[in-house]
Amino acid sequence: MLPLLAEHGGRLERRLRALDDRTEAHLLSFPSDEHVAAYRADPRRCAAAPLLESSEAAIELLAVRDVR
């Protein structure tokens, strides 16, 4: 659902893939928690949920911060 990010103020900062190509992580940024909630509740994203479920991808949402 990456194409929907910009509509909700989101941005794909980094996309990382494990060397075995079985795991991928996306580092996303949003201006606020409200923007994240709107992205997650977008009806187009919800409509695609069955596709995601059939892919057997695991989704885990973690709030993170920069470490200096």
CHARMM-style PDB file with segment names, atoms N, HN, CA, C and O in Angstrom:
ATOM      1  N   MET     1       0.804  -1.189   0.000  1.00  0.00      PROA
ATOM      2  CA  MET     1       0.000   0.000   0.000  1.00  0.00      PROA
ATOM      3  C   MET     1       0.851   1.257   0.000  1.00  0.00      PROA
ATOM      4  O   MET     1       0.394   2.339   0.369  1.00  0.00      PROA
ATOM      5  N   LEU     2       2.079   1.094  -0.415  1.00  0.00      PROA
ATOM      6  HN  LEU     2       2.450   0.215  -0.714  1.00  0.00      PROA
ATOM      7  CA  LEU     2       2.986   2.244  -0.465  1.00  0.00      PROA
ATOM      8  C   LEU     2       2.479   3.416  -1.289  1.00  0.00      PROA
ATOM      9  O   LEU     2       2.756   4.558  -0.922  1.00  0.00      PROA
ATOM     10  N   PRO     3       1.738   3.199  -2.402  1.00  0.00      PROA
ATOM     11  CA  PRO     3       1.259   4.352  -3.170  1.00  0.00      PROA
ATOM     12  C   PRO     3       0.326   5.293  -2.374  1.00  0.00      PROA
ATOM     13  O   PRO     3       0.170   6.457  -2.742  1.00  0.00      PROA
ATOM     14  N   LEU     4      -0.284   4.799  -1.302  1.00  0.00      PROA
ATOM     15  HN  LEU     4      -0.157   3.853  -1.003  1.00  0.00      PROA
ATOM     16  CA  LEU     4      -1.184   5.636  -0.506  1.00  0.00      PROA
ATOM     17  C   LEU     4      -0.452   6.527   0.495  1.00  0.00      PROA
ATOM     18  O   LEU     4      -1.052   7.440   1.062  1.00  0.00      PROA
ATOM     19  N   LEU     5       0.809   6.278   0.714  1.00  0.00      PROA
ATOM     20  HN  LEU     5       1.296   5.536   0.254  1.00  0.00      PROA
ATOM     21  CA  LEU     5       1.542   7.016   1.739  1.00  0.00      PROA
ATOM     22  C   LEU     5       1.432   8.528   1.578  1.00  0.00      PROA
ATOM     23  O   LEU     5       1.058   9.230   2.517  1.00  0.00      PROA
ATOM     24  N   ALA     6       1.751   9.022   0.409  1.00  0.00      PROA
ATOM     25  HN  ALA     6       2.055   8.452  -0.354  1.00  0.00      PROA
ATOM     26  CA  ALA     6       1.796  10.475   0.199  1.00  0.00      PROA
ATOM     27  C   ALA     6       0.458  11.136   0.473  1.00  0.00      PROA
ATOM     28  O   ALA     6       0.409  12.268   0.953  1.00  0.00      PROA
ATOM     29  N   GLU     7      -0.628  10.438   0.171  1.00  0.00      PROA
ATOM     30  HN  GLU     7      -0.588   9.518  -0.219  1.00  0.00      PROA
ATOM     31  CA  GLU     7      -1.955  11.012   0.417  1.00  0.00      PROA
ATOM     32  C   GLU     7      -2.218  11.229   1.903  1.00  0.00      PROA
ATOM     33  O   GLU     7      -3.095  12.009   2.275  1.00  0.00      PROA
ATOM     34  N   HSD     8      -1.460  10.541   2.746  1.00  0.00      PROA
ATOM     35  HN  HSD     8      -0.748   9.908   2.443  1.00  0.00      PROA
ATOM     36  CA  HSD     8      -1.639  10.666   4.193  1.00  0.00      PROA
ATOM     37  C   HSD     8      -0.421  11.307   4.856  1.00  0.00      PROA
ATOM     38  O   HSD     8      -0.225  11.185   6.065  1.00  0.00      PROA
ATOM     39  N   GLY     9       0.394  11.988   4.052  1.00  0.00      PROA
ATOM     40  HN  GLY     9       0.235  12.087   3.070  1.00  0.00      PROA
ATOM     41  CA  GLY     9       1.556  12.681   4.591  1.00  0.00      PROA
ATOM     42  C   GLY     9       2.724  11.764   4.888  1.00  0.00      PROA
ATOM     43  O   GLY     9       3.715  12.196   5.475  1.00  0.00      PROA
ATOM     44  N   GLY    10       2.623  10.505   4.493  1.00  0.00      PROA
ATOM     45  HN  GLY    10       1.817  10.154   4.016  1.00  0.00      PROA
ATOM     46  CA  GLY    10       3.670   9.545   4.790  1.00  0.00      PROA
ATOM     47  C   GLY    10       4.768   9.541   3.747  1.00  0.00      PROA
ATOM     48  O   GLY    10       4.595  10.006   2.621  1.00  0.00      PROA
ATOM     49  N   ARG    11       5.891   9.006   4.155  1.00  0.00      PROA
ATOM     50  HN  ARG    11       6.032   8.628   5.070  1.00  0.00      PROA
ATOM     51  CA  ARG    11       7.046   8.920   3.262  1.00  0.00      PROA
ATOM     52  C   ARG    11       7.819   7.639   3.535  1.00  0.00      PROA
ATOM     53  O   ARG    11       8.052   7.284   4.690  1.00  0.00      PROA
ATOM     54  N   LEU    12       8.214   6.948   2.477  1.00  0.00      PROA
ATOM     55  HN  LEU    12       8.024   7.236   1.538  1.00  0.00      PROA
ATOM     56  CA  LEU    12       9.064   5.768   2.609  1.00  0.00      PROA
ATOM     57  C   LEU    12      10.499   6.256   2.728  1.00  0.00      PROA
ATOM     58  O   LEU    12      11.074   6.759   1.763  1.00  0.00      PROA
ATOM     59  N   GLU    13      11.068   6.106   3.902  1.00  0.00      PROA
ATOM     60  HN  GLU    13      10.600   5.697   4.686  1.00  0.00      PROA
ATOM     61  CA  GLU    13      12.431   6.576   4.156  1.00  0.00      PROA
ATOM     62  C   GLU    13      13.462   5.559   3.687  1.00  0.00      PROA
ATOM     63  O   GLU    13      14.453   5.911   3.045  1.00  0.00      PROA
ATOM     64  N   ARG    14      13.217   4.291   4.016  1.00  0.00      PROA
ATOM     65  HN  ARG    14      12.413   4.006   4.537  1.00  0.00      PROA
ATOM     66  CA  ARG    14      14.147   3.215   3.630  1.00  0.00      PROA
ATOM     67  C   ARG    14      13.364   1.938   3.428  1.00  0.00      PROA
ATOM     68  O   ARG    14      12.334   1.710   4.064  1.00  0.00      PROA
ATOM     69  N   ARG    15      13.863   1.118   2.541  1.00  0.00      PROA
ATOM     70  HN  ARG    15      14.699   1.303   2.024  1.00  0.00      PROA
ATOM     71  CA  ARG    15      13.299  -0.210   2.293  1.00  0.00      PROA
ATOM     72  C   ARG    15      14.476  -1.176   2.329  1.00  0.00      PROA
ATOM     73  O   ARG    15      15.406  -1.068   1.530  1.00  0.00      PROA
ATOM     74  N   LEU    16      14.426  -2.109   3.255  1.00  0.00      PROA
ATOM     75  HN  LEU    16      13.670  -2.196   3.904  1.00  0.00      PROA
ATOM     76  CA  LEU    16      15.533  -3.025   3.477  1.00  0.00      PROA
ATOM     77  C   LEU    16      15.056  -4.457   3.268  1.00  0.00      PROA
ATOM     78  O   LEU    16      13.923  -4.796   3.610  1.00  0.00      PROA
ATOM     79  N   ARG    17      15.925  -5.296   2.706  1.00  0.00      PROA
ATOM     80  HN  ARG    17      16.845  -5.021   2.428  1.00  0.00      PROA
ATOM     81  CA  ARG    17      15.566  -6.689   2.479  1.00  0.00      PROA
ATOM     82  C   ARG    17      16.700  -7.567   3.003  1.00  0.00      PROA
ATOM     83  O   ARG    17      17.878  -7.270   2.809  1.00  0.00      PROA
ATOM     84  N   ALA    18      16.315  -8.656   3.670  1.00  0.00      PROA
ATOM     85  HN  ALA    18      15.358  -8.897   3.828  1.00  0.00      PROA
ATOM     86  CA  ALA    18      17.296  -9.618   4.165  1.00  0.00      PROA
ATOM     87  C   ALA    18      18.004 -10.278   2.987  1.00  0.00      PROA
ATOM     88  O   ALA    18      17.471 -10.335   1.879  1.00  0.00      PROA
ATOM     89  N   LEU    19      19.186 -10.765   3.237  1.00  0.00      PROA
ATOM     90  HN  LEU    19      19.619 -10.719   4.138  1.00  0.00      PROA
ATOM     91  CA  LEU    19      19.984 -11.375   2.177  1.00  0.00      PROA
ATOM     92  C   LEU    19      19.319 -12.594   1.562  1.00  0.00      PROA
ATOM     93  O   LEU    19      19.590 -12.928   0.409  1.00  0.00      PROA
ATOM     94  N   ASP    20      18.446 -13.268   2.318  1.00  0.00      PROA
ATOM     95  HN  ASP    20      18.226 -12.996   3.255  1.00  0.00      PROA
ATOM     96  CA  ASP    20      17.749 -14.446   1.770  1.00  0.00      PROA
ATOM     97  C   ASP    20      16.461 -14.061   1.032  1.00  0.00      PROA
ATOM     98  O   ASP    20      15.733 -14.938   0.567  1.00  0.00      PROA
ATOM     99  N   ASP    21      16.176 -12.771   0.922  1.00  0.00      PROA
ATOM    100  HN  ASP    21      16.767 -12.058   1.300  1.00  0.00      PROA
ATOM    101  CA  ASP    21      14.993 -12.238   0.234  1.00  0.00      PROA
ATOM    102  C   ASP    21      13.664 -12.656   0.858  1.00  0.00      PROA
ATOM    103  O   ASP    21      12.619 -12.522   0.220  1.00  0.00      PROA
ATOM    104  N   ARG    22      13.682 -13.154   2.077  1.00  0.00      PROA
ATOM    105  HN  ARG    22      14.530 -13.263   2.595  1.00  0.00      PROA
ATOM    106  CA  ARG    22      12.439 -13.608   2.713  1.00  0.00      PROA
ATOM    107  C   ARG    22      11.826 -12.564   3.634  1.00  0.00      PROA
ATOM    108  O   ARG    22      10.655 -12.677   3.996  1.00  0.00      PROA
ATOM    109  N   THR    23      12.581 -11.565   4.014  1.00  0.00      PROA
ATOM    110  HN  THR    23      13.532 -11.472   3.720  1.00  0.00      PROA
ATOM    111  CA  THR    23      12.101 -10.557   4.961  1.00  0.00      PROA
ATOM    112  C   THR    23      12.395  -9.175   4.402  1.00  0.00      PROA
ATOM    113  O   THR    23      13.477  -8.912   3.877  1.00  0.00      PROA
ATOM    114  N   GLU    24      11.402  -8.296   4.528  1.00  0.00      PROA
ATOM    115  HN  GLU    24      10.523  -8.510   4.954  1.00  0.00      PROA
ATOM    116  CA  GLU    24      11.588  -6.917   4.087  1.00  0.00      PROA
ATOM    117  C   GLU    24      11.068  -5.994   5.173  1.00  0.00      PROA
ATOM    118  O   GLU    24      10.037  -6.266   5.788  1.00  0.00      PROA
ATOM    119  N   ALA    25      11.781  -4.908   5.404  1.00  0.00      PROA
ATOM    120  HN  ALA    25      12.618  -4.688   4.904  1.00  0.00      PROA
ATOM    121  CA  ALA    25      11.371  -3.909   6.389  1.00  0.00      PROA
ATOM    122  C   ALA    25      11.273  -2.561   5.699  1.00  0.00      PROA
ATOM    123  O   ALA    25      12.116  -2.212   4.873  1.00  0.00      PROA
ATOM    124  N   HSD    26      10.243  -1.808   6.042  1.00  0.00      PROA
ATOM    125  HN  HSD    26       9.558  -2.091   6.713  1.00  0.00      PROA
ATOM    126  CA  HSD    26      10.051  -0.458   5.497  1.00  0.00      PROA
ATOM    127  C   HSD    26      10.120   0.523   6.656  1.00  0.00      PROA
ATOM    128  O   HSD    26       9.433   0.350   7.663  1.00  0.00      PROA
ATOM    129  N   LEU    27      10.930   1.532   6.520  1.00  0.00      PROA
ATOM    130  HN  LEU    27      11.487   1.672   5.702  1.00  0.00      PROA
ATOM    131  CA  LEU    27      10.991   2.612   7.494  1.00  0.00      PROA
ATOM    132  C   LEU    27      10.172   3.758   6.921  1.00  0.00      PROA
ATOM    133  O   LEU    27      10.552   4.373   5.925  1.00  0.00      PROA
ATOM    134  N   LEU    28       9.054   4.034   7.557  1.00  0.00      PROA
ATOM    135  HN  LEU    28       8.745   3.535   8.366  1.00  0.00      PROA
ATOM    136  CA  LEU    28       8.122   5.069   7.102  1.00  0.00      PROA
ATOM    137  C   LEU    28       8.142   6.231   8.078  1.00  0.00      PROA
ATOM    138  O   LEU    28       8.419   6.051   9.264  1.00  0.00      PROA
ATOM    139  N   SER    29       7.848   7.423   7.577  1.00  0.00      PROA
ATOM    140  HN  SER    29       7.623   7.569   6.613  1.00  0.00      PROA
ATOM    141  CA  SER    29       7.679   8.568   8.465  1.00  0.00      PROA
ATOM    142  C   SER    29       6.353   9.242   8.141  1.00  0.00      PROA
ATOM    143  O   SER    29       5.925   9.298   6.988  1.00  0.00      PROA
ATOM    144  N   PHE    30       5.717   9.750   9.192  1.00  0.00      PROA
ATOM    145  HN  PHE    30       6.065   9.704  10.128  1.00  0.00      PROA
ATOM    146  CA  PHE    30       4.454  10.485   9.090  1.00  0.00      PROA
ATOM    147  C   PHE    30       4.564  11.721   9.967  1.00  0.00      PROA
ATOM    148  O   PHE    30       5.295  11.712  10.957  1.00  0.00      PROA
ATOM    149  N   PRO    31       3.851  12.781   9.619  1.00  0.00      PROA
ATOM    150  CA  PRO    31       3.910  14.004  10.423  1.00  0.00      PROA
ATOM    151  C   PRO    31       3.342  13.839  11.839  1.00  0.00      PROA
ATOM    152  O   PRO    31       3.751  14.545  12.761  1.00  0.00      PROA
ATOM    153  N   SER    32       2.399  12.903  12.006  1.00  0.00      PROA
ATOM    154  HN  SER    32       2.066  12.330  11.258  1.00  0.00      PROA
ATOM    155  CA  SER    32       1.775  12.752  13.318  1.00  0.00      PROA
ATOM    156  C   SER    32       1.122  11.378  13.437  1.00  0.00      PROA
ATOM    157  O   SER    32       0.978  10.654  12.451  1.00  0.00      PROA
ATOM    158  N   ASP    33       0.735  11.038  14.646  1.00  0.00      PROA
ATOM    159  HN  ASP    33       0.851  11.626  15.447  1.00  0.00      PROA
ATOM    160  CA  ASP    33       0.004   9.788  14.882  1.00  0.00      PROA
ATOM    161  C   ASP    33      -1.339   9.789  14.154  1.00  0.00      PROA
ATOM    162  O   ASP    33      -1.817   8.741  13.720  1.00  0.00      PROA
ATOM    163  N   GLU    34      -1.941  10.966  14.022  1.00  0.00      PROA
ATOM    164  HN  GLU    34      -1.553  11.818  14.374  1.00  0.00      PROA
ATOM    165  CA  GLU    34      -3.223  11.075  13.321  1.00  0.00      PROA
ATOM    166  C   GLU    34      -3.076  10.695  11.845  1.00  0.00      PROA
ATOM    167  O   GLU    34      -3.963  10.066  11.269  1.00  0.00      PROA
ATOM    168  N   HSD    35      -1.962  11.078  11.247  1.00  0.00      PROA
ATOM    169  HN  HSD    35      -1.242  11.589  11.716  1.00  0.00      PROA
ATOM    170  CA  HSD    35      -1.700  10.720   9.855  1.00  0.00      PROA
ATOM    171  C   HSD    35      -1.526   9.203   9.707  1.00  0.00      PROA
ATOM    172  O   HSD    35      -2.008   8.605   8.744  1.00  0.00      PROA
ATOM    173  N   VAL    36      -0.838   8.597  10.664  1.00  0.00      PROA
ATOM    174  HN  VAL    36      -0.447   9.083  11.445  1.00  0.00      PROA
ATOM    175  CA  VAL    36      -0.669   7.135  10.646  1.00  0.00      PROA
ATOM    176  C   VAL    36      -2.036   6.466  10.745  1.00  0.00      PROA
ATOM    177  O   VAL    36      -2.329   5.533   9.996  1.00  0.00      PROA
ATOM    178  N   ALA    37      -2.868   6.938  11.661  1.00  0.00      PROA
ATOM    179  HN  ALA    37      -2.630   7.696  12.269  1.00  0.00      PROA
ATOM    180  CA  ALA    37      -4.196   6.350  11.854  1.00  0.00      PROA
ATOM    181  C   ALA    37      -5.037   6.481  10.588  1.00  0.00      PROA
ATOM    182  O   ALA    37      -5.750   5.550  10.217  1.00  0.00      PROA
ATOM    183  N   ALA    38      -4.955   7.631   9.927  1.00  0.00      PROA
ATOM    184  HN  ALA    38      -4.375   8.388  10.229  1.00  0.00      PROA
ATOM    185  CA  ALA    38      -5.722   7.826   8.696  1.00  0.00      PROA
ATOM    186  C   ALA    38      -5.229   6.884   7.596  1.00  0.00      PROA
ATOM    187  O   ALA    38      -6.037   6.337   6.847  1.00  0.00      PROA
ATOM    188  N   TYR    39      -3.930   6.693   7.493  1.00  0.00      PROA
ATOM    189  HN  TYR    39      -3.273   7.138   8.102  1.00  0.00      PROA
ATOM    190  CA  TYR    39      -3.365   5.765   6.509  1.00  0.00      PROA
ATOM    191  C   TYR    39      -3.841   4.342   6.779  1.00  0.00      PROA
ATOM    192  O   TYR    39      -4.263   3.632   5.867  1.00  0.00      PROA
ATOM    193  N   ARG    40      -3.768   3.942   8.030  1.00  0.00      PROA
ATOM    194  HN  ARG    40      -3.425   4.519   8.771  1.00  0.00      PROA
ATOM    195  CA  ARG    40      -4.165   2.566   8.379  1.00  0.00      PROA
ATOM    196  C   ARG    40      -5.657   2.338   8.204  1.00  0.00      PROA
ATOM    197  O   ARG    40      -6.080   1.209   7.952  1.00  0.00      PROA
ATOM    198  N   ALA    41      -6.469   3.392   8.331  1.00  0.00      PROA
ATOM    199  HN  ALA    41      -6.126   4.309   8.535  1.00  0.00      PROA
ATOM    200  CA  ALA    41      -7.925   3.257   8.197  1.00  0.00      PROA
ATOM    201  C   ALA    41      -8.420   3.522   6.783  1.00  0.00      PROA
ATOM    202  O   ALA    41      -9.618   3.407   6.522  1.00  0.00      PROA
ATOM    203  N   ASP    42      -7.532   3.873   5.870  1.00  0.00      PROA
ATOM    204  HN  ASP    42      -6.559   3.966   6.082  1.00  0.00      PROA
ATOM    205  CA  ASP    42      -7.942   4.182   4.495  1.00  0.00      PROA
ATOM    206  C   ASP    42      -8.710   2.990   3.919  1.00  0.00      PROA
ATOM    207  O   ASP    42      -8.211   1.865   3.961  1.00  0.00      PROA
ATOM    208  N   PRO    43      -9.901   3.212   3.388  1.00  0.00      PROA
ATOM    209  CA  PRO    43     -10.718   2.113   2.864  1.00  0.00      PROA
ATOM    210  C   PRO    43     -10.029   1.319   1.754  1.00  0.00      PROA
ATOM    211  O   PRO    43     -10.262   0.118   1.613  1.00  0.00      PROA
ATOM    212  N   ARG    44      -9.190   1.978   0.974  1.00  0.00      PROA
ATOM    213  HN  ARG    44      -9.001   2.953   1.089  1.00  0.00      PROA
ATOM    214  CA  ARG    44      -8.475   1.251  -0.097  1.00  0.00      PROA
ATOM    215  C   ARG    44      -7.447   0.296   0.495  1.00  0.00      PROA
ATOM    216  O   ARG    44      -7.222  -0.794  -0.031  1.00  0.00      PROA
ATOM    217  N   ARG    45      -6.833   0.709   1.579  1.00  0.00      PROA
ATOM    218  HN  ARG    45      -7.015   1.595   2.006  1.00  0.00      PROA
ATOM    219  CA  ARG    45      -5.876  -0.163   2.259  1.00  0.00      PROA
ATOM    220  C   ARG    45      -6.616  -1.333   2.891  1.00  0.00      PROA
ATOM    221  O   ARG    45      -6.175  -2.479   2.805  1.00  0.00      PROA
ATOM    222  N   CYS    46      -7.739  -1.035   3.523  1.00  0.00      PROA
ATOM    223  HN  CYS    46      -8.097  -0.104   3.593  1.00  0.00      PROA
ATOM    224  CA  CYS    46      -8.546  -2.088   4.149  1.00  0.00      PROA
ATOM    225  C   CYS    46      -9.069  -3.069   3.103  1.00  0.00      PROA
ATOM    226  O   CYS    46      -9.137  -4.272   3.360  1.00  0.00      PROA
ATOM    227  N   ALA    47      -9.436  -2.567   1.935  1.00  0.00      PROA
ATOM    228  HN  ALA    47      -9.381  -1.590   1.726  1.00  0.00      PROA
ATOM    229  CA  ALA    47      -9.955  -3.438   0.872  1.00  0.00      PROA
ATOM    230  C   ALA    47      -8.888  -4.403   0.367  1.00  0.00      PROA
ATOM    231  O   ALA    47      -9.214  -5.485  -0.122  1.00  0.00      PROA
ATOM    232  N   ALA    48      -7.630  -4.024   0.478  1.00  0.00      PROA
ATOM    233  HN  ALA    48      -7.366  -3.145   0.875  1.00  0.00      PROA
ATOM    234  CA  ALA    48      -6.537  -4.875   0.018  1.00  0.00      PROA
ATOM    235  C   ALA    48      -6.077  -5.869   1.079  1.00  0.00      PROA
ATOM    236  O   ALA    48      -5.188  -6.681   0.823  1.00  0.00      PROA
ATOM    237  N   ALA    49      -6.668  -5.813   2.253  1.00  0.00      PROA
ATOM    238  HN  ALA    49      -7.391  -5.154   2.461  1.00  0.00      PROA
ATOM    239  CA  ALA    49      -6.259  -6.697   3.352  1.00  0.00      PROA
ATOM    240  C   ALA    49      -6.267  -8.174   2.961  1.00  0.00      PROA
ATOM    241  O   ALA    49      -5.340  -8.892   3.335  1.00  0.00      PROA
ATOM    242  N   PRO    50      -7.277  -8.665   2.221  1.00  0.00      PROA
ATOM    243  CA  PRO    50      -7.251 -10.081   1.840  1.00  0.00      PROA
ATOM    244  C   PRO    50      -6.017 -10.452   1.002  1.00  0.00      PROA
ATOM    245  O   PRO    50      -5.494 -11.559   1.132  1.00  0.00      PROA
ATOM    246  N   LEU    51      -5.556  -9.546   0.157  1.00  0.00      PROA
ATOM    247  HN  LEU    51      -5.981  -8.647   0.052  1.00  0.00      PROA
ATOM    248  CA  LEU    51      -4.344  -9.809  -0.625  1.00  0.00      PROA
ATOM    249  C   LEU    51      -3.129  -9.943   0.287  1.00  0.00      PROA
ATOM    250  O   LEU    51      -2.288 -10.823   0.103  1.00  0.00      PROA
ATOM    251  N   LEU    52      -3.055  -9.065   1.259  1.00  0.00      PROA
ATOM    252  HN  LEU    52      -3.738  -8.350   1.409  1.00  0.00      PROA
ATOM    253  CA  LEU    52      -1.948  -9.110   2.197  1.00  0.00      PROA
ATOM    254  C   LEU    52      -1.991 -10.400   3.008  1.00  0.00      PROA
ATOM    255  O   LEU    52      -0.966 -11.052   3.205  1.00  0.00      PROA
ATOM    256  N   GLU    53      -3.180 -10.763   3.475  1.00  0.00      PROA
ATOM    257  HN  GLU    53      -4.013 -10.234   3.315  1.00  0.00      PROA
ATOM    258  CA  GLU    53      -3.320 -11.989   4.252  1.00  0.00      PROA
ATOM    259  C   GLU    53      -2.933 -13.214   3.435  1.00  0.00      PROA
ATOM    260  O   GLU    53      -2.295 -14.126   3.960  1.00  0.00      PROA
ATOM    261  N   SER    54      -3.304 -13.250   2.165  1.00  0.00      PROA
ATOM    262  HN  SER    54      -3.822 -12.508   1.738  1.00  0.00      PROA
ATOM    263  CA  SER    54      -2.980 -14.402   1.331  1.00  0.00      PROA
ATOM    264  C   SER    54      -1.485 -14.490   1.024  1.00  0.00      PROA
ATOM    265  O   SER    54      -0.989 -15.561   0.672  1.00  0.00      PROA
ATOM    266  N   SER    55      -0.770 -13.382   1.152  1.00  0.00      PROA
ATOM    267  HN  SER    55      -1.173 -12.512   1.438  1.00  0.00      PROA
ATOM    268  CA  SER    55       0.676 -13.402   0.914  1.00  0.00      PROA
ATOM    269  C   SER    55       1.432 -13.974   2.104  1.00  0.00      PROA
ATOM    270  O   SER    55       2.620 -14.279   1.997  1.00  0.00      PROA
ATOM    271  N   GLU    56       0.750 -14.123   3.236  1.00  0.00      PROA
ATOM    272  HN  GLU    56      -0.215 -13.876   3.323  1.00  0.00      PROA
ATOM    273  CA  GLU    56       1.324 -14.623   4.486  1.00  0.00      PROA
ATOM    274  C   GLU    56       2.398 -13.682   5.041  1.00  0.00      PROA
ATOM    275  O   GLU    56       3.231 -14.095   5.847  1.00  0.00      PROA
ATOM    276  N   ALA    57       2.376 -12.436   4.614  1.00  0.00      PROA
ATOM    277  HN  ALA    57       1.699 -12.100   3.958  1.00  0.00      PROA
ATOM    278  CA  ALA    57       3.312 -11.452   5.154  1.00  0.00      PROA
ATOM    279  C   ALA    57       2.906 -11.105   6.584  1.00  0.00      PROA
ATOM    280  O   ALA    57       1.722 -10.992   6.899  1.00  0.00      PROA
ATOM    281  N   ALA    58       3.887 -10.942   7.420  1.00  0.00      PROA
ATOM    282  HN  ALA    58       4.849 -11.034   7.165  1.00  0.00      PROA
ATOM    283  CA  ALA    58       3.642 -10.525   8.797  1.00  0.00      PROA
ATOM    284  C   ALA    58       3.852  -9.020   8.866  1.00  0.00      PROA
ATOM    285  O   ALA    58       4.856  -8.502   8.378  1.00  0.00      PROA
ATOM    286  N   ILE    59       2.910  -8.330   9.469  1.00  0.00      PROA
ATOM    287  HN  ILE    59       2.094  -8.751   9.865  1.00  0.00      PROA
ATOM    288  CA  ILE    59       3.020  -6.881   9.605  1.00  0.00      PROA
ATOM    289  C   ILE    59       3.189  -6.569  11.081  1.00  0.00      PROA
ATOM    290  O   ILE    59       2.398  -7.003  11.919  1.00  0.00      PROA
ATOM    291  N   GLU    60       4.216  -5.823  11.379  1.00  0.00      PROA
ATOM    292  HN  GLU    60       4.858  -5.471  10.698  1.00  0.00      PROA
ATOM    293  CA  GLU    60       4.448  -5.394  12.744  1.00  0.00      PROA
ATOM    294  C   GLU    60       4.743  -3.905  12.704  1.00  0.00      PROA
ATOM    295  O   GLU    60       5.644  -3.472  11.985  1.00  0.00      PROA
ATOM    296  N   LEU    61       4.012  -3.131  13.453  1.00  0.00      PROA
ATOM    297  HN  LEU    61       3.280  -3.483  14.037  1.00  0.00      PROA
ATOM    298  CA  LEU    61       4.177  -1.684  13.488  1.00  0.00      PROA
ATOM    299  C   LEU    61       4.932  -1.309  14.760  1.00  0.00      PROA
ATOM    300  O   LEU    61       4.496  -1.617  15.869  1.00  0.00      PROA
ATOM    301  N   LEU    62       6.051  -0.652  14.585  1.00  0.00      PROA
ATOM    302  HN  LEU    62       6.405  -0.402  13.684  1.00  0.00      PROA
ATOM    303  CA  LEU    62       6.865  -0.205  15.711  1.00  0.00      PROA
ATOM    304  C   LEU    62       7.107   1.291  15.595  1.00  0.00      PROA
ATOM    305  O   LEU    62       7.545   1.767  14.548  1.00  0.00      PROA
ATOM    306  N   ALA    63       6.832   2.024  16.638  1.00  0.00      PROA
ATOM    307  HN  ALA    63       6.476   1.637  17.489  1.00  0.00      PROA
ATOM    308  CA  ALA    63       7.196   3.439  16.673  1.00  0.00      PROA
ATOM    309  C   ALA    63       8.666   3.506  17.096  1.00  0.00      PROA
ATOM    310  O   ALA    63       9.063   2.896  18.089  1.00  0.00      PROA
ATOM    311  N   VAL    64       9.462   4.247  16.338  1.00  0.00      PROA
ATOM    312  HN  VAL    64       9.140   4.743  15.531  1.00  0.00      PROA
ATOM    313  CA  VAL    64      10.895   4.318  16.624  1.00  0.00      PROA
ATOM    314  C   VAL    64      11.346   5.768  16.651  1.00  0.00      PROA
ATOM    315  O   VAL    64      10.606   6.668  16.253  1.00  0.00      PROA
ATOM    316  N   ARG    65      12.560   5.985  17.121  1.00  0.00      PROA
ATOM    317  HN  ARG    65      13.161   5.254  17.443  1.00  0.00      PROA
ATOM    318  CA  ARG    65      13.148   7.317  17.148  1.00  0.00      PROA
ATOM    319  C   ARG    65      14.617   7.189  16.774  1.00  0.00      PROA
ATOM    320  O   ARG    65      15.211   6.119  16.903  1.00  0.00      PROA
ATOM    321  N   ASP    66      15.197   8.294  16.309  1.00  0.00      PROA
ATOM    322  HN  ASP    66      14.714   9.164  16.205  1.00  0.00      PROA
ATOM    323  CA  ASP    66      16.632   8.307  16.009  1.00  0.00      PROA
ATOM    324  C   ASP    66      17.429   8.192  17.285  1.00  0.00      PROA
ATOM    325  O   ASP    66      17.034   8.726  18.322  1.00  0.00      PROA
ATOM    326  N   VAL    67      18.536   7.507  17.217  1.00  0.00      PROA
ATOM    327  HN  VAL    67      18.857   7.073  16.374  1.00  0.00      PROA
ATOM    328  CA  VAL    67      19.465   7.405  18.334  1.00  0.00      PROA
ATOM    329  C   VAL    67      20.737   8.127  17.929  1.00  0.00      PROA
ATOM    330  O   VAL    67      21.345   7.812  16.905  1.00  0.00      PROA
ATOM    331  N   ARG    68      21.116   9.055  18.706  1.00  0.00      PROA
ATOM    332  HN  ARG    68      20.622   9.310  19.538  1.00  0.00      PROA
ATOM    333  CA  ARG    68      22.304   9.865  18.381  1.00  0.00      PROA
ATOM    334  C   ARG    68      23.502   9.372  19.161  1.00  0.00      PROA
ATOM    335  OT1 ARG    68      24.595   9.922  19.026  1.00  0.00      PROA
TER     336      ARG     68
END
